[in-house]
Structure formats: structure tokens, C-alpha cells
Amino acid sequence: MSNATAELTGAQKRWGFAAAAIFVLSIGFLGYALNARVLVTFAIGWVALQIFGYVGSIKRANGDFAHPLFKSQVMLHIIALGLLVALILRGPA
């Protein structure tokens, strides 16, 4: 049995890190939302959407984090993060 592991390329590492960072931010926001009792449905849905989206796209991309399908999943969640930030900034004054 071989113990060889495939080394990730630089692009794969960057996209994997971006996905992990957004996921950790969403978990943090989920904690805040549950504590403050605001946007709870969005927070739960966002985490669930990331889990199913990342798992599904990485399966179809055969484990390639630099695959266009996985990249589009990451960009989708960057847009969701941007919309969340815009919502928070435009909140009641």
C-alpha cells in the first residue's frame, strides 16, 4: 500500500482557503444571529447552503479546488457575504 498524497497547487490552496474562511465567517455569524436573535433563518440557511454546495461541487469536480464549479460556489458565497454586509450597513440608523 502506498502512502502517497497528492500535493495541492497554489490555486487549489487559495480557493480552498477562501472557501474555509467564508465558512468560518458564516459559522461566526450564525453564533451572533442566535445570540442576538436577528436574521436567524438566513444564518442557518447560509451555513446549510455552504455545506451542500461545497460538498456537491467538490464531488463533481473530483476533489479539484481550482475547478470552475467550485470557484463559482465560492464566488456565490462571497456575493452572499457582500449582501449581508450591505444589509448590516443599511440597517436602521
C-alpha positions as CSV (number, residue, x, y, z in Angstrom):
1,M,0.0,0.0,0.0
2,S,1.2,3.4,-1.0
3,N,1.1,6.4,1.4
4,A,1.4,8.9,-1.4
5,T,-0.7,12.0,-1.1
6,A,-1.3,14.5,-3.9
7,E,0.2,17.9,-3.3
8,L,-2.2,20.8,-3.9
9,T,-1.3,23.6,-6.3
10,G,-1.2,27.2,-5.3
11,A,-4.5,27.9,-6.9
12,Q,-6.2,25.0,-5.2
13,K,-4.8,26.2,-1.8
14,R,-6.1,29.7,-2.4
15,W,-9.6,28.6,-3.4
16,G,-9.7,26.1,-0.6
17,F,-8.7,28.8,1.9
18,A,-11.2,31.2,0.6
19,A,-14.0,28.7,1.0
20,A,-12.9,27.8,4.5
21,A,-12.6,31.5,5.5
22,I,-16.2,32.2,4.3
23,F,-17.5,29.1,6.0
24,V,-15.9,30.1,9.3
25,L,-17.3,33.7,8.9
26,S,-20.8,32.1,8.4
27,I,-20.4,30.0,11.5
28,G,-19.4,33.1,13.4
29,F,-22.4,35.0,12.1
30,L,-24.7,32.1,13.0
31,G,-23.5,32.3,16.6
32,Y,-24.1,36.1,16.6
33,A,-27.5,35.7,15.0
34,L,-28.6,33.1,17.5
35,N,-27.4,35.2,20.4
36,A,-28.9,38.5,19.1
37,R,-32.0,36.7,17.6
38,V,-31.7,38.6,14.3
39,L,-31.5,37.0,10.8
40,V,-31.5,33.5,12.3
41,T,-33.2,32.0,9.3
42,F,-30.7,33.5,7.0
43,A,-27.7,32.4,9.1
44,I,-28.9,28.8,9.4
45,G,-29.8,28.7,5.7
46,W,-26.4,30.1,4.6
47,V,-24.5,27.5,6.6
48,A,-26.6,24.7,5.2
49,L,-26.3,26.1,1.6
50,Q,-22.5,26.2,2.0
51,I,-22.3,22.6,3.3
52,F,-24.4,21.2,0.5
53,G,-22.9,23.5,-2.1
54,Y,-19.2,22.8,-1.3
55,V,-19.7,19.1,-0.8
56,G,-21.6,18.8,-4.1
57,S,-19.3,20.9,-6.2
58,I,-16.1,19.2,-4.8
59,K,-17.6,15.8,-5.6
60,R,-18.4,16.8,-9.2
61,A,-15.0,18.4,-9.5
62,N,-13.3,15.2,-8.4
63,G,-11.6,17.0,-5.5
64,D,-10.1,19.9,-7.5
65,F,-10.5,23.1,-5.5
66,A,-9.5,25.1,-8.6
67,H,-12.3,23.7,-10.7
68,P,-14.6,26.3,-12.2
69,L,-17.6,24.7,-10.5
70,F,-16.0,25.0,-7.0
71,K,-14.8,28.6,-7.9
72,S,-18.4,29.6,-8.8
73,Q,-19.6,28.2,-5.4
74,V,-17.0,30.3,-3.6
75,M,-18.0,33.4,-5.6
76,L,-21.7,32.8,-4.8
77,H,-20.9,32.9,-1.1
78,I,-18.7,36.0,-1.5
79,I,-21.7,37.7,-3.0
80,A,-23.9,36.5,-0.1
81,L,-21.4,37.9,2.3
82,G,-21.4,41.2,0.4
83,L,-25.2,41.4,0.6
84,L,-25.1,40.6,4.3
85,V,-22.6,43.4,4.8
86,A,-24.7,45.8,2.8
87,L,-27.8,44.8,4.8
88,I,-25.9,45.5,8.1
89,L,-24.6,48.8,6.9
90,R,-28.0,50.0,5.7
91,G,-29.7,48.9,8.9
92,P,-31.8,51.3,11.0
93,A,-30.0,54.4,12.0
